[in-house]
């Protein structure tokens, strides 16, 4: 594995932080590369070394978080939903600016769709509609229902300023999921 220069990592983190901060202040359409470079305290050329444009930057940032959430799911695969949710909600809290911004801006539709796809993909192996309390239900309806419920609960949590601690959200959503899977 090739080691990445710390200066490169520092610049990339500053750029990612800058775009999220700017998106929390104004419309993505109104943000320029100059705005991002000024906020990140880097040259415009530095941004273009790493990203084709602001859309590529946003896409890569979203994919990074979706990938991180997928990895967290895999690391929590042997846990109950309640236990696994602790991991997710701690991650959400640690990255609250990103999630708050993505769920409260015009860019929310794309992010929400990617997030819902992730939740549905990760829950799919857990669904059993061949026996037990979910016997006879449509797997797709089941997955869309619970996927939308999870995404909706996370949206509610961020839109309302995280009114309960991450641990409480994890416990309560986990209990609901454990009851139904």
C-alpha positions, 0 to 999 in steps of 0.5 A: 500500500502506497503511503499518502503524503500528509500534506496531500491528506491535509489539503483534501480534508480542508477541501472537503470541510470547506465544501460542506461548510459552504453548502451549509451557508449557501446553495451548492449552485452558488458555490465556486471553486474560488469559494472552496479554495479560499475557505480551504486556504489552498490554491484553486490548482490544488483542488483540480489536482484531486477533483475534476470540479465541484460536482466530482468533489461532492460525489467523492465526498458522498461516496466516501461516507456511503463507503464508510457506512457500508464498512461499519455495517460489515463490521457490525454484521454479527451484532443485534440491530441495537448494538450495530446502530450504536456504531452508526449513530456515533459515526453520524454524530462525529460527522454531523456537519456532513449529514446535517448539510446533506439532509437539509439542502437541495443536494439531499435528494441525491444523498438520500437516495444513495443512503436509502440504497445502502440501507436496503442493500445492507438489510436485504440478507437479514430479511426472511419472508418465508417463515415467522412473523414476516411470512408472506410479505413482499421482500421489496415492500419490507425492505423499502418500508424499513429502509425509508423508516431508518432514513427518515429517523436519521433525517428527523434527528439531524433536522431537529438538531439531534434532540436525543443523544446518539446512544438513545437513537441507536437503542430505540431504532435498534429495538424497533428493527430487532422486533421486526427482523 
